[in-house]
């Protein structure tokens, strides 16, 4: 298969040669290969300035990340066979890691499929396509998924803000089958009801699975506060593992309703309560009412979506951790997490250090965590490592 050619400026091939998969628009030699000659989603051969082929990519001339490498084999044809091989490789890794079909099946660039995320809920697949290049390949992708997994339903979520950057529509699409209103999934020995169509992102957050299991092991007998609880993944898992009582706080009424049903499903409804509230408001009121908890889970959504939001987002993370520490009982446990790529592990480390000192609490990290093994990290792409978690033991002044 012969694809048109995209040329890079001199020395702009270094990052790709080190293993990264992205080409930025200012790295392209616009005289030899004007971006405007390509349509969004076109496949191209990427060449260095000397004309040496680096691989096959898809392009979007209107995006800052104007090309994403699909393969380093310049003679490759991007067709049905390509998708079958990549999906089979991703599936083989997950089947080695998990004994039940509940996991992130594809994690974008890490699985050699940039612009694609797939979560598997047994026979239902929740798919996010975030780039014009992957959107063009949608028919081949769906066909390969049907042949490989024989799913009962494939939902294209299409509600991710990244699609707006690529000028893609945001309407969800049921690409195959029939989707039940709710699904039953299993994680860490607990069962959960989820709503894939109406839920956030792909419907569930598999990435914290390992950290939730760790926390559950340490939560027996504790009074737990689960902030930004969504469908109760942290809180219910802790309750099943023996937490004495659990309070889940979230602003979404529908998420809390699902969490309450899941609590009953696991027989822990009597030790749980669900509070619909803005978390900042709840923390303020809890301090005014002198409430205290033995363990607090602070797992907010991404508060820094873009680099320009860094200052305001950093302050939001600081306030949350500061307020949470204020209502944490002596000898308590704080689990503090961030899924914002733009907030580094060092940033969160510093927020926890400074917050502890500000209120004269002794904070030590006794464990750290990150995304689960179904969210593998591509070493050359720091963008694929986004989740960071600190388990903190917190006592009074030492």
Secondary structure as GFF3:
##gff-version 3
##sequence-region A 1 398
A	DSSP	beta_strand	4	7	.	.	.	ID=ss1
A	DSSP	alpha_helix	14	17	.	.	.	ID=ss2
A	DSSP	beta_strand	22	24	.	.	.	ID=ss3
A	DSSP	three_ten_helix	25	27	.	.	.	ID=ss4
A	DSSP	three_ten_helix	35	37	.	.	.	ID=ss5
A	DSSP	beta_strand	43	47	.	.	.	ID=ss6
A	DSSP	beta_strand	53	59	.	.	.	ID=ss7
A	DSSP	beta_strand	65	71	.	.	.	ID=ss8
A	DSSP	alpha_helix	80	97	.	.	.	ID=ss9
A	DSSP	beta_strand	102	107	.	.	.	ID=ss10
A	DSSP	three_ten_helix	108	111	.	.	.	ID=ss11
A	DSSP	beta_strand	116	121	.	.	.	ID=ss12
A	DSSP	beta_strand	124	129	.	.	.	ID=ss13
A	DSSP	alpha_helix	132	136	.	.	.	ID=ss14
A	DSSP	alpha_helix	138	149	.	.	.	ID=ss15
A	DSSP	beta_strand	153	156	.	.	.	ID=ss16
A	DSSP	alpha_helix	161	165	.	.	.	ID=ss17
A	DSSP	beta_strand	173	177	.	.	.	ID=ss18
A	DSSP	beta_strand	183	187	.	.	.	ID=ss19
A	DSSP	beta_strand	190	194	.	.	.	ID=ss20
A	DSSP	three_ten_helix	206	208	.	.	.	ID=ss21
A	DSSP	alpha_helix	209	217	.	.	.	ID=ss22
A	DSSP	beta_strand	223	227	.	.	.	ID=ss23
A	DSSP	alpha_helix	233	240	.	.	.	ID=ss24
A	DSSP	beta_strand	245	250	.	.	.	ID=ss25
A	DSSP	alpha_helix	253	265	.	.	.	ID=ss26
A	DSSP	three_ten_helix	269	271	.	.	.	ID=ss27
A	DSSP	beta_strand	272	276	.	.	.	ID=ss28
A	DSSP	alpha_helix	279	288	.	.	.	ID=ss29
A	DSSP	beta_strand	293	299	.	.	.	ID=ss30
A	DSSP	three_ten_helix	307	309	.	.	.	ID=ss31
A	DSSP	alpha_helix	310	326	.	.	.	ID=ss32
A	DSSP	beta_strand	328	338	.	.	.	ID=ss33
A	DSSP	alpha_helix	345	358	.	.	.	ID=ss34
A	DSSP	beta_strand	362	370	.	.	.	ID=ss35
A	DSSP	three_ten_helix	382	384	.	.	.	ID=ss36
A	DSSP	beta_strand	388	395	.	.	.	ID=ss37
###
